[in-house]
Amino acid sequence: MAKKQLLALFFCNLIIWSLGNGLVPLLPVYAATLGTTPAVIGYYMAASYLAMALGTIATGRLVEWVGSYKRLLFGSGVICAPAIGLMGQATNTGQLVALTMLVWFLVGVIVALLNIVAGLSVDPAQRGRIFGIIFLSVPLGALAGGATLGALADWGGYSTMFLAMALVWLGLPVGSAFFLTESETPHRSPRSRSLNATPLILNRRFALVFLATILSSVTIFMGRLGTSLSMESLHFTSTLVSSTAAVGGLIALPVIPLLGMLSDRVGRRGLLVLLYITATLGVLVLNSASALWHFWLAASLLSISAYGNGTLSAALANDLLSRESLNRGLSLFSSTMWIAGIIGFASTGYLLDHLGPPVVFIGGACLPILATGLLWSTRSDRERPTPQVQPVR
């Protein structure tokens, strides 16, 4: 991959994950200021991630309709900025839900687009290393966003925080327009689309990795919402709540590129299993958390699992897809985290209201064990190094 392309992808992802990782811990707290109950907060967060999942799934068709990755990326980014600013002006839960769903849908489109462009641009023999560098933006973004957004909300209020976020967000469409190099966009007829869709549907190993990624990620989202609601009930400030994202990003920062490079040498599945175990440990820590350092420890474990899972599962999905299937396959695979968010947030809010934290956290700790079984069943063939091919520039 050309250095200019790698830097452009890293920069765009850094903006997304700085604002996203800094905001997600604060959204339940912000919704609570509007008089929302934990169950409704869970449904609100789930609805947001439903919108993001729809955005990622729709991206493959939107690209074919628009005919350009860059035009779709630029348009989605421009529309998203004012919607982010208006989130700070919401006066009731309904307004907040509608605006958040719009923003999350557009972010889903953008994340899927960036993953597709990366998949088409990377040399297959270096997928782990390149995806490790790109996904380094996730913990780095968590560190930047977690360290600033909560403090900004405590200092100037949520309206000031969302306005600042909207201004920073504009760097994404500008950066993508000037620095991102577009790969050739496929223009397929209806006949060829139907023919190429069948192998993706019947790709057993891709489907199992898809399901394993969702299951393991549900635990992460249960932990994230559980962290915010537990800290809110203990009257921690917005700065301290968002500090969990910053600490998690700081701890995960050196791990992500290392995992990417290791996966090119030793395979991805064994490392993914270790990350699943890390998620289990994270939610078990939350089950008895009461002090700030407890939440920092849980956030660190969950962040390592989340960011490492994103890096290695994306690289593994690339390994299992043909080049002709990348456009649809990666847009579909990008929805795994958001589908997990829907399930994790909705179930966590409801269960916290009705059954209490132990059921949430112990139940969530079991899901990565199921994911491990699914992932390990995909090892029908030994992973072999992928032969060198000429990368798309």
Contacts in CASP RR format, 6 or more apart in sequence:
PFRMAT RR
TARGET T0000
AUTHOR 0000-0000-0000
METHOD contacts of the structure
MODEL  1
MAKKQLLALFFCNLIIWSLGNGLVPLLPVYAATLGTTPAVIGYYMAASYL
AMALGTIATGRLVEWVGSYKRLLFGSGVICAPAIGLMGQATNTGQLVALT
MLVWFLVGVIVALLNIVAGLSVDPAQRGRIFGIIFLSVPLGALAGGATLG
ALADWGGYSTMFLAMALVWLGLPVGSAFFLTESETPHRSPRSRSLNATPL
ILNRRFALVFLATILSSVTIFMGRLGTSLSMESLHFTSTLVSSTAAVGGL
IALPVIPLLGMLSDRVGRRGLLVLLYITATLGVLVLNSASALWHFWLAAS
LLSISAYGNGTLSAALANDLLSRESLNRGLSLFSSTMWIAGIIGFASTGY
LLDHLGPPVVFIGGACLPILATGLLWSTRSDRERPTPQVQPVR
1 118 0 8 1.000
1 121 0 8 1.000
1 122 0 8 1.000
1 123 0 8 1.000
1 126 0 8 1.000
1 130 0 8 1.000
1 391 0 8 1.000
1 393 0 8 1.000
2 121 0 8 1.000
2 181 0 8 1.000
2 393 0 8 1.000
4 179 0 8 1.000
4 181 0 8 1.000
5 117 0 8 1.000
5 121 0 8 1.000
5 180 0 8 1.000
5 181 0 8 1.000
5 393 0 8 1.000
6 130 0 8 1.000
6 133 0 8 1.000
6 134 0 8 1.000
7 179 0 8 1.000
8 175 0 8 1.000
8 176 0 8 1.000
8 179 0 8 1.000
8 180 0 8 1.000
8 181 0 8 1.000
9 114 0 8 1.000
9 117 0 8 1.000
9 118 0 8 1.000
9 121 0 8 1.000
9 134 0 8 1.000
9 180 0 8 1.000
10 133 0 8 1.000
10 134 0 8 1.000
10 136 0 8 1.000
10 137 0 8 1.000
11 175 0 8 1.000
11 179 0 8 1.000
12 73 0 8 1.000
12 110 0 8 1.000
12 114 0 8 1.000
12 172 0 8 1.000
12 175 0 8 1.000
12 176 0 8 1.000
12 180 0 8 1.000
13 114 0 8 1.000
13 134 0 8 1.000
13 135 0 8 1.000
13 137 0 8 1.000
13 138 0 8 1.000
14 137 0 8 1.000
14 140 0 8 1.000
14 141 0 8 1.000
14 144 0 8 1.000
15 168 0 8 1.000
15 169 0 8 1.000
15 171 0 8 1.000
15 172 0 8 1.000
16 107 0 8 1.000
16 110 0 8 1.000
16 111 0 8 1.000
16 114 0 8 1.000
16 137 0 8 1.000
16 172 0 8 1.000
17 137 0 8 1.000
17 138 0 8 1.000
17 140 0 8 1.000
17 141 0 8 1.000
17 142 0 8 1.000
18 140 0 8 1.000
18 141 0 8 1.000
18 142 0 8 1.000
18 144 0 8 1.000
18 145 0 8 1.000
18 168 0 8 1.000
19 84 0 8 1.000
19 145 0 8 1.000
19 149 0 8 1.000
19 165 0 8 1.000
19 168 0 8 1.000
19 169 0 8 1.000
20 107 0 8 1.000
20 145 0 8 1.000
21 138 0 8 1.000
21 141 0 8 1.000
21 142 0 8 1.000
21 145 0 8 1.000
21 146 0 8 1.000
21 245 0 8 1.000
21 249 0 8 1.000
22 141 0 8 1.000
22 142 0 8 1.000
22 145 0 8 1.000
22 146 0 8 1.000
22 148 0 8 1.000
22 149 0 8 1.000
22 150 0 8 1.000
22 242 0 8 1.000
22 245 0 8 1.000
22 246 0 8 1.000
23 145 0 8 1.000
23 149 0 8 1.000
23 165 0 8 1.000
24 224 0 8 1.000
24 245 0 8 1.000
25 146 0 8 1.000
25 224 0 8 1.000
25 227 0 8 1.000
25 228 0 8 1.000
25 241 0 8 1.000
25 242 0 8 1.000
25 244 0 8 1.000
25 245 0 8 1.000
26 149 0 8 1.000
26 150 0 8 1.000
26 153 0 8 1.000
26 158 0 8 1.000
26 161 0 8 1.000
26 228 0 8 1.000
26 238 0 8 1.000
26 241 0 8 1.000
26 242 0 8 1.000
27 44 0 8 1.000
27 45 0 8 1.000
27 48 0 8 1.000
27 100 0 8 1.000
27 228 0 8 1.000
28 41 0 8 1.000
28 42 0 8 1.000
28 45 0 8 1.000
28 225 0 8 1.000
28 228 0 8 1.000
28 229 0 8 1.000
28 232 0 8 1.000
29 228 0 8 1.000
29 232 0 8 1.000
29 238 0 8 1.000
29 241 0 8 1.000
30 96 0 8 1.000
30 153 0 8 1.000
30 158 0 8 1.000
31 40 0 8 1.000
31 41 0 8 1.000
31 44 0 8 1.000
31 93 0 8 1.000
31 96 0 8 1.000
32 41 0 8 1.000
32 232 0 8 1.000
33 158 0 8 1.000
34 90 0 8 1.000
34 91 0 8 1.000
34 92 0 8 1.000
34 93 0 8 1.000
34 96 0 8 1.000
35 93 0 8 1.000
36 44 0 8 1.000
36 93 0 8 1.000
37 353 0 8 1.000
38 229 0 8 1.000
38 349 0 8 1.000
38 352 0 8 1.000
38 353 0 8 1.000
39 349 0 8 1.000
39 350 0 8 1.000
39 352 0 8 1.000
39 353 0 8 1.000
39 354 0 8 1.000
40 93 0 8 1.000
41 225 0 8 1.000
41 229 0 8 1.000
41 349 0 8 1.000
42 225 0 8 1.000
42 345 0 8 1.000
42 346 0 8 1.000
42 348 0 8 1.000
42 349 0 8 1.000
42 350 0 8 1.000
43 345 0 8 1.000
43 346 0 8 1.000
43 349 0 8 1.000
43 350 0 8 1.000
44 93 0 8 1.000
44 96 0 8 1.000
44 97 0 8 1.000
44 100 0 8 1.000
45 225 0 8 1.000
45 341 0 8 1.000
45 345 0 8 1.000
45 346 0 8 1.000
46 341 0 8 1.000
46 342 0 8 1.000
46 343 0 8 1.000
46 344 0 8 1.000
46 345 0 8 1.000
46 346 0 8 1.000
47 97 0 8 1.000
47 100 0 8 1.000
47 101 0 8 1.000
47 342 0 8 1.000
48 97 0 8 1.000
48 100 0 8 1.000
48 101 0 8 1.000
48 104 0 8 1.000
48 345 0 8 1.000
49 104 0 8 1.000
49 221 0 8 1.000
49 338 0 8 1.000
49 339 0 8 1.000
49 340 0 8 1.000
49 341 0 8 1.000
49 342 0 8 1.000
49 345 0 8 1.000
50 101 0 8 1.000
50 338 0 8 1.000
50 342 0 8 1.000
51 100 0 8 1.000
51 101 0 8 1.000
51 102 0 8 1.000
51 104 0 8 1.000
51 105 0 8 1.000
52 104 0 8 1.000
52 105 0 8 1.000
52 107 0 8 1.000
52 108 0 8 1.000
52 111 0 8 1.000
52 335 0 8 1.000
52 338 0 8 1.000
53 108 0 8 1.000
53 335 0 8 1.000
53 338 0 8 1.000
53 339 0 8 1.000
53 342 0 8 1.000
54 105 0 8 1.000
55 105 0 8 1.000
55 106 0 8 1.000
55 108 0 8 1.000
55 109 0 8 1.000
55 112 0 8 1.000
55 335 0 8 1.000
56 108 0 8 1.000
56 109 0 8 1.000
56 111 0 8 1.000
56 112 0 8 1.000
56 331 0 8 1.000
56 332 0 8 1.000
56 334 0 8 1.000
56 335 0 8 1.000
56 338 0 8 1.000
57 331 0 8 1.000
57 332 0 8 1.000
57 335 0 8 1.000
58 109 0 8 1.000
58 331 0 8 1.000
59 72 0 8 1.000
59 108 0 8 1.000
59 109 0 8 1.000
59 112 0 8 1.000
59 113 0 8 1.000
59 116 0 8 1.000
59 331 0 8 1.000
59 334 0 8 1.000
60 112 0 8 1.000
60 116 0 8 1.000
60 327 0 8 1.000
60 328 0 8 1.000
60 331 0 8 1.000
62 72 0 8 1.000
62 109 0 8 1.000
63 69 0 8 1.000
63 72 0 8 1.000
63 113 0 8 1.000
63 116 0 8 1.000
63 185 0 8 1.000
63 327 0 8 1.000
63 331 0 8 1.000
64 185 0 8 1.000
64 186 0 8 1.000
64 187 0 8 1.000
64 188 0 8 1.000
64 327 0 8 1.000
66 72 0 8 1.000
67 185 0 8 1.000
67 187 0 8 1.000
68 182 0 8 1.000
68 185 0 8 1.000
69 113 0 8 1.000
69 116 0 8 1.000
69 117 0 8 1.000
69 180 0 8 1.000
69 182 0 8 1.000
69 183 0 8 1.000
69 185 0 8 1.000
70 176 0 8 1.000
70 177 0 8 1.000
70 180 0 8 1.000
70 182 0 8 1.000
72 109 0 8 1.000
72 113 0 8 1.000
73 110 0 8 1.000
73 113 0 8 1.000
73 114 0 8 1.000
73 173 0 8 1.000
73 176 0 8 1.000
73 180 0 8 1.000
74 173 0 8 1.000
74 176 0 8 1.000
74 177 0 8 1.000
75 173 0 8 1.000
76 106 0 8 1.000
76 109 0 8 1.000
76 110 0 8 1.000
76 113 0 8 1.000
76 173 0 8 1.000
77 106 0 8 1.000
77 110 0 8 1.000
77 169 0 8 1.000
77 172 0 8 1.000
77 173 0 8 1.000
78 170 0 8 1.000
78 173 0 8 1.000
79 106 0 8 1.000
80 102 0 8 1.000
80 103 0 8 1.000
80 106 0 8 1.000
80 107 0 8 1.000
80 110 0 8 1.000
80 169 0 8 1.000
81 166 0 8 1.000
81 167 0 8 1.000
81 169 0 8 1.000
81 170 0 8 1.000
81 173 0 8 1.000
82 166 0 8 1.000
83 99 0 8 1.000
83 102 0 8 1.000
83 103 0 8 1.000
83 106 0 8 1.000
84 103 0 8 1.000
84 162 0 8 1.000
84 165 0 8 1.000
84 166 0 8 1.000
84 169 0 8 1.000
85 162 0 8 1.000
85 163 0 8 1.000
85 165 0 8 1.000
85 166 0 8 1.000
86 99 0 8 1.000
86 162 0 8 1.000
87 96 0 8 1.000
87 99 0 8 1.000
87 100 0 8 1.000
87 103 0 8 1.000
87 162 0 8 1.000
88 158 0 8 1.000
88 159 0 8 1.000
88 161 0 8 1.000
88 162 0 8 1.000
88 163 0 8 1.000
89 159 0 8 1.000
89 162 0 8 1.000
90 96 0 8 1.000
90 99 0 8 1.000
104 338 0 8 1.000
108 334 0 8 1.000
108 338 0 8 1.000
110 172 0 8 1.000
111 334 0 8 1.000
112 330 0 8 1.000
112 331 0 8 1.000
112 334 0 8 1.000
112 335 0 8 1.000
115 314 0 8 1.000
115 330 0 8 1.000
115 331 0 8 1.000
115 333 0 8 1.000
115 334 0 8 1.000
116 326 0 8 1.000
116 327 0 8 1.000
116 330 0 8 1.000
116 331 0 8 1.000
117 180 0 8 1.000
117 182 0 8 1.000
117 183 0 8 1.000
118 130 0 8 1.000
118 131 0 8 1.000
118 134 0 8 1.000
119 127 0 8 1.000
119 318 0 8 1.000
119 326 0 8 1.000
119 330 0 8 1.000
120 183 0 8 1.000
120 323 0 8 1.000
120 326 0 8 1.000
120 392 0 8 1.000
121 181 0 8 1.000
121 183 0 8 1.000
121 391 0 8 1.000
121 392 0 8 1.000
121 393 0 8 1.000
122 130 0 8 1.000
122 131 0 8 1.000
122 318 0 8 1.000
122 391 0 8 1.000
123 130 0 8 1.000
123 388 0 8 1.000
123 389 0 8 1.000
123 391 0 8 1.000
124 318 0 8 1.000
124 319 0 8 1.000
124 386 0 8 1.000
124 387 0 8 1.000
124 388 0 8 1.000
124 389 0 8 1.000
125 264 0 8 1.000
125 385 0 8 1.000
125 386 0 8 1.000
125 387 0 8 1.000
125 388 0 8 1.000
126 264 0 8 1.000
127 264 0 8 1.000
127 315 0 8 1.000
127 318 0 8 1.000
127 319 0 8 1.000
127 386 0 8 1.000
128 260 0 8 1.000
128 261 0 8 1.000
128 263 0 8 1.000
128 264 0 8 1.000
128 268 0 8 1.000
128 311 0 8 1.000
128 312 0 8 1.000
128 315 0 8 1.000
129 257 0 8 1.000
129 260 0 8 1.000
129 261 0 8 1.000
129 264 0 8 1.000
131 260 0 8 1.000
131 311 0 8 1.000
131 312 0 8 1.000
131 314 0 8 1.000
131 315 0 8 1.000
131 318 0 8 1.000
132 256 0 8 1.000
132 257 0 8 1.000
132 259 0 8 1.000
132 260 0 8 1.000
132 261 0 8 1.000
132 311 0 8 1.000
132 315 0 8 1.000
133 257 0 8 1.000
135 256 0 8 1.000
135 307 0 8 1.000
135 308 0 8 1.000
135 310 0 8 1.000
135 311 0 8 1.000
135 314 0 8 1.000
136 253 0 8 1.000
136 256 0 8 1.000
136 257 0 8 1.000
138 249 0 8 1.000
138 252 0 8 1.000
138 256 0 8 1.000
138 306 0 8 1.000
138 307 0 8 1.000
138 310 0 8 1.000
139 248 0 8 1.000
139 249 0 8 1.000
139 250 0 8 1.000
139 251 0 8 1.000
139 252 0 8 1.000
139 253 0 8 1.000
139 255 0 8 1.000
139 256 0 8 1.000
139 303 0 8 1.000
139 307 0 8 1.000
140 249 0 8 1.000
140 253 0 8 1.000
141 249 0 8 1.000
142 245 0 8 1.000
142 246 0 8 1.000
142 248 0 8 1.000
142 249 0 8 1.000
142 252 0 8 1.000
142 303 0 8 1.000
142 307 0 8 1.000
143 245 0 8 1.000
143 246 0 8 1.000
143 248 0 8 1.000
143 249 0 8 1.000
143 250 0 8 1.000
143 253 0 8 1.000
144 246 0 8 1.000
145 242 0 8 1.000
145 245 0 8 1.000
145 246 0 8 1.000
146 242 0 8 1.000
146 243 0 8 1.000
146 245 0 8 1.000
146 246 0 8 1.000
147 242 0 8 1.000
147 243 0 8 1.000
147 246 0 8 1.000
149 161 0 8 1.000
149 165 0 8 1.000
149 242 0 8 1.000
150 161 0 8 1.000
150 238 0 8 1.000
150 239 0 8 1.000
150 241 0 8 1.000
150 242 0 8 1.000
151 238 0 8 1.000
151 239 0 8 1.000
151 242 0 8 1.000
152 160 0 8 1.000
152 161 0 8 1.000
152 164 0 8 1.000
153 160 0 8 1.000
153 161 0 8 1.000
153 238 0 8 1.000
153 239 0 8 1.000
153 242 0 8 1.000
154 237 0 8 1.000
154 238 0 8 1.000
154 239 0 8 1.000
181 393 0 8 1.000
183 392 0 8 1.000
184 392 0 8 1.000
186 327 0 8 1.000
188 196 0 8 1.000
196 324 0 8 1.000
196 325 0 8 1.000
196 328 0 8 1.000
197 328 0 8 1.000
199 322 0 8 1.000
199 325 0 8 1.000
200 206 0 8 1.000
200 321 0 8 1.000
200 325 0 8 1.000
200 328 0 8 1.000
200 329 0 8 1.000
200 332 0 8 1.000
203 320 0 8 1.000
203 321 0 8 1.000
203 325 0 8 1.000
204 378 0 8 1.000
205 320 0 8 1.000
205 378 0 8 1.000
205 380 0 8 1.000
206 317 0 8 1.000
206 320 0 8 1.000
206 321 0 8 1.000
206 329 0 8 1.000
206 333 0 8 1.000
208 374 0 8 1.000
208 375 0 8 1.000
208 377 0 8 1.000
208 378 0 8 1.000
209 313 0 8 1.000
209 316 0 8 1.000
209 317 0 8 1.000
209 320 0 8 1.000
209 374 0 8 1.000
209 375 0 8 1.000
209 378 0 8 1.000
210 317 0 8 1.000
210 332 0 8 1.000
210 333 0 8 1.000
210 336 0 8 1.000
211 371 0 8 1.000
211 374 0 8 1.000
212 272 0 8 1.000
212 371 0 8 1.000
212 372 0 8 1.000
212 373 0 8 1.000
212 374 0 8 1.000
212 375 0 8 1.000
213 309 0 8 1.000
213 310 0 8 1.000
213 313 0 8 1.000
213 333 0 8 1.000
213 336 0 8 1.000
213 337 0 8 1.000
213 340 0 8 1.000
213 371 0 8 1.000
214 336 0 8 1.000
214 339 0 8 1.000
214 340 0 8 1.000
214 343 0 8 1.000
215 340 0 8 1.000
215 367 0 8 1.000
215 368 0 8 1.000
215 370 0 8 1.000
215 371 0 8 1.000
215 374 0 8 1.000
216 272 0 8 1.000
216 275 0 8 1.000
216 276 0 8 1.000
216 279 0 8 1.000
216 305 0 8 1.000
216 309 0 8 1.000
216 340 0 8 1.000
216 367 0 8 1.000
216 368 0 8 1.000
216 371 0 8 1.000
217 306 0 8 1.000
217 309 0 8 1.000
217 336 0 8 1.000
217 337 0 8 1.000
217 340 0 8 1.000
217 341 0 8 1.000
218 340 0 8 1.000
218 341 0 8 1.000
218 343 0 8 1.000
218 344 0 8 1.000
218 347 0 8 1.000
218 364 0 8 1.000
218 367 0 8 1.000
219 279 0 8 1.000
219 280 0 8 1.000
219 283 0 8 1.000
219 305 0 8 1.000
219 364 0 8 1.000
219 365 0 8 1.000
219 367 0 8 1.000
219 368 0 8 1.000
220 279 0 8 1.000
220 302 0 8 1.000
220 305 0 8 1.000
220 306 0 8 1.000
220 309 0 8 1.000
220 340 0 8 1.000
221 340 0 8 1.000
221 341 0 8 1.000
221 343 0 8 1.000
221 344 0 8 1.000
221 345 0 8 1.000
221 348 0 8 1.000
222 283 0 8 1.000
222 344 0 8 1.000
222 347 0 8 1.000
222 348 0 8 1.000
222 360 0 8 1.000
222 361 0 8 1.000
222 364 0 8 1.000
223 282 0 8 1.000
223 283 0 8 1.000
223 286 0 8 1.000
223 298 0 8 1.000
223 302 0 8 1.000
223 348 0 8 1.000
223 361 0 8 1.000
223 364 0 8 1.000
224 302 0 8 1.000
225 344 0 8 1.000
225 345 0 8 1.000
225 348 0 8 1.000
225 349 0 8 1.000
226 286 0 8 1.000
226 348 0 8 1.000
226 352 0 8 1.000
226 357 0 8 1.000
226 360 0 8 1.000
226 361 0 8 1.000
227 241 0 8 1.000
227 244 0 8 1.000
227 286 0 8 1.000
227 289 0 8 1.000
227 295 0 8 1.000
227 298 0 8 1.000
227 299 0 8 1.000
227 302 0 8 1.000
228 241 0 8 1.000
229 348 0 8 1.000
229 349 0 8 1.000
229 352 0 8 1.000
230 286 0 8 1.000
230 289 0 8 1.000
230 295 0 8 1.000
230 357 0 8 1.000
231 240 0 8 1.000
231 241 0 8 1.000
231 244 0 8 1.000
231 295 0 8 1.000
232 241 0 8 1.000
234 290 0 8 1.000
236 292 0 8 1.000
240 292 0 8 1.000
243 292 0 8 1.000
243 296 0 8 1.000
244 295 0 8 1.000
244 296 0 8 1.000
244 298 0 8 1.000
244 299 0 8 1.000
245 299 0 8 1.000
245 303 0 8 1.000
247 296 0 8 1.000
247 299 0 8 1.000
247 300 0 8 1.000
248 296 0 8 1.000
248 299 0 8 1.000
248 300 0 8 1.000
248 302 0 8 1.000
248 303 0 8 1.000
248 304 0 8 1.000
249 300 0 8 1.000
249 303 0 8 1.000
249 307 0 8 1.000
251 300 0 8 1.000
251 303 0 8 1.000
251 304 0 8 1.000
252 300 0 8 1.000
252 303 0 8 1.000
252 304 0 8 1.000
252 307 0 8 1.000
252 308 0 8 1.000
255 304 0 8 1.000
255 307 0 8 1.000
255 308 0 8 1.000
256 307 0 8 1.000
256 308 0 8 1.000
256 311 0 8 1.000
259 271 0 8 1.000
259 275 0 8 1.000
259 308 0 8 1.000
259 311 0 8 1.000
259 312 0 8 1.000
260 311 0 8 1.000
260 312 0 8 1.000
260 315 0 8 1.000
262 271 0 8 1.000
263 271 0 8 1.000
263 312 0 8 1.000
263 315 0 8 1.000
264 385 0 8 1.000
267 383 0 8 1.000
268 312 0 8 1.000
268 313 0 8 1.000
268 315 0 8 1.000
268 316 0 8 1.000
268 319 0 8 1.000
268 383 0 8 1.000
269 316 0 8 1.000
269 375 0 8 1.000
269 376 0 8 1.000
269 378 0 8 1.000
269 379 0 8 1.000
269 383 0 8 1.000
271 312 0 8 1.000
272 309 0 8 1.000
272 312 0 8 1.000
272 313 0 8 1.000
272 316 0 8 1.000
272 375 0 8 1.000
273 372 0 8 1.000
273 375 0 8 1.000
273 376 0 8 1.000
275 304 0 8 1.000
275 305 0 8 1.000
275 308 0 8 1.000
275 309 0 8 1.000
275 312 0 8 1.000
276 305 0 8 1.000
276 309 0 8 1.000
276 368 0 8 1.000
276 369 0 8 1.000
276 371 0 8 1.000
276 372 0 8 1.000
276 375 0 8 1.000
277 368 0 8 1.000
278 301 0 8 1.000
278 302 0 8 1.000
278 304 0 8 1.000
278 305 0 8 1.000
279 301 0 8 1.000
279 302 0 8 1.000
279 305 0 8 1.000
279 306 0 8 1.000
279 309 0 8 1.000
279 368 0 8 1.000
280 364 0 8 1.000
280 365 0 8 1.000
280 366 0 8 1.000
280 368 0 8 1.000
280 369 0 8 1.000
281 301 0 8 1.000
282 297 0 8 1.000
282 298 0 8 1.000
282 301 0 8 1.000
282 302 0 8 1.000
282 305 0 8 1.000
283 298 0 8 1.000
283 302 0 8 1.000
283 360 0 8 1.000
283 361 0 8 1.000
283 362 0 8 1.000
283 363 0 8 1.000
283 364 0 8 1.000
283 365 0 8 1.000
284 361 0 8 1.000
284 362 0 8 1.000
284 365 0 8 1.000
285 294 0 8 1.000
285 297 0 8 1.000
285 298 0 8 1.000
285 301 0 8 1.000
286 294 0 8 1.000
286 295 0 8 1.000
286 298 0 8 1.000
286 357 0 8 1.000
286 361 0 8 1.000
287 357 0 8 1.000
287 358 0 8 1.000
287 361 0 8 1.000
287 362 0 8 1.000
288 294 0 8 1.000
289 295 0 8 1.000
289 298 0 8 1.000
310 337 0 8 1.000
313 333 0 8 1.000
313 336 0 8 1.000
314 330 0 8 1.000
314 333 0 8 1.000
317 329 0 8 1.000
317 330 0 8 1.000
317 333 0 8 1.000
318 326 0 8 1.000
318 330 0 8 1.000
319 383 0 8 1.000
319 386 0 8 1.000
321 329 0 8 1.000
321 330 0 8 1.000
347 360 0 8 1.000
348 360 0 8 1.000
351 359 0 8 1.000
351 360 0 8 1.000
352 360 0 8 1.000
END
